[in-house]
Amino acid sequence: MLIFNLMKKIINTFLILLFVLLSSCETVQNKADEVIQKEDKYLMKFLNKKKDLLIAEFGYPDLTMPNDGEPPGSGKIIYISKKYGIKCQRSFEIDESDFVVGYSSKGCF
């Protein structure tokens, strides 16, 4: 009987710890999703705008990459920064008329 009660307490403790762990993971995932949505909303405002708006907002790019085989003037503008030691890279696709036609973001929050 004593062993049965001890096993029951161990199982209950394990289930409680498992529940706490799983709910913590869900909270972290929700926060990560919120940060990603906020970043996406922020970068979306530059779509179909001139690249001058990017330069006004972020300064001169860290890298520029022309698109091979594409019309002259098109390419990527890349901004790189660090926050809390984590590298943030924002890339913007520019067309031949200097308009932003796409973007991507890695590690930015």
Order of alpha helices (4+ residues) and beta strands (2+ residues): alpha-alpha-beta-beta-beta-beta
